[in-house]
Each structure stands twice: as structure tokens, then as C-alpha cells.
Amino acid sequence: MGDTIAALVVMGVSGCGKSSVGGAVAELAGARLIEGDSFHPAGNIAKMSAGVPLDDDDRAGWLARLGDEMGRSIGAGATPVLTCSALKLKYRDALRAAVPGLGFVFLDLTREMAARRVAERPGHFMPASLIDSQFAALERPSAEALTLTLDATLPLSEMADQVLAWWRDSAAPATDARQGSGPTLRQTV
């Protein structure tokens, strides 16, 4: 791959499985999971709970907090895996500016499947009524560097294994795959 991924963002619309995939990857990699939703200010949560989509201004402070948290994690010697919708290129670029060498895993899902999953998800502040606004805001990261796109309907273990293999490959120099210069990832059995 050539570029080492220092930290990872698992991204996509609500209901795509960011928390599940991010948690599985963090566990396999011995990394620190940062659940992006837990960093939303109360005003953002109230707005979404009321069925009102967030705008760029609402997300700006949240993205800054996430970038700071990933930076603190790296500074403490941990390897972060962040779950964050990161729907627009400018949101991803804000995170990249905060954390050089940031990789993205885009969990791709149809609108219908996302709506079904969100409707079946108990106790989450994001209502299914906001799915359309998520897809309207989504700018697919198809041509962006250090980005892996996965079908979000694959089994969780398969997605986690694919992410981990891709991440490990990023840490291996093209000349000698045995001496990775990126994060030390715990081997799976």
C-alpha cells in the first residue's frame, strides 16, 4: 500500500454497523475503541432525537473533539479505532488534519437496509426518520486514499477480518512485509 495507517475510522450512515465493526476490529487489533456518538454534545443529541438532522455547524465541534481524542490516544501510545459517520469529504478531511495517516473503512449499505436496522435498534437517539438526510449528505469516499469499502451486510467476523488484513497490509513496507513500521496489531488466532 505504501502509506501506514496510524488510526482508523469506521464510517457510514446510521445503521451500517459502525459500532459493531469498530468494536470487533479494536478487539482483534488490541486497539482503543472511540465511540463517536458518545462525544456528541447534548444539543446535537436533542436535535437528532427530535428528528432534526445535524448541519455542518452542529458537526464542526464534534469532529474537533473526535480529532483531539484520537490525538490524545495516539499520544498515550494507543492505536485508536473511531466510529463516526464522517458522511462528507470535508468531515473526513477535518479528521485527517487532526490525525495524519488516518484510514477509513466505509460500510456501504442500501437506504432500505439502513432504515430497517435503525428501526429495529432499541434505545438509540437516532430515529429512522433521519435516514434520508444521512443518504442526502453522504459523499462516498470511493477515490480517497487509505480507504476500504465493505458491504455492510457481510457477516461481522468477515468484515472485521477484512479490515484487519487491510490495516496490517498498510503497515508493511512494499520491500519487506515482515517489518511493519505502522501500529503493532495483535495477531488473530
Summary of the structure (lengths in Angstrom):
residues: 189
radius of gyration: 16.1
end to end distance: 24.0
largest distance: 53.4
contacts: 588
relative contact order: 0.24
helix: 47%
strand: 13%
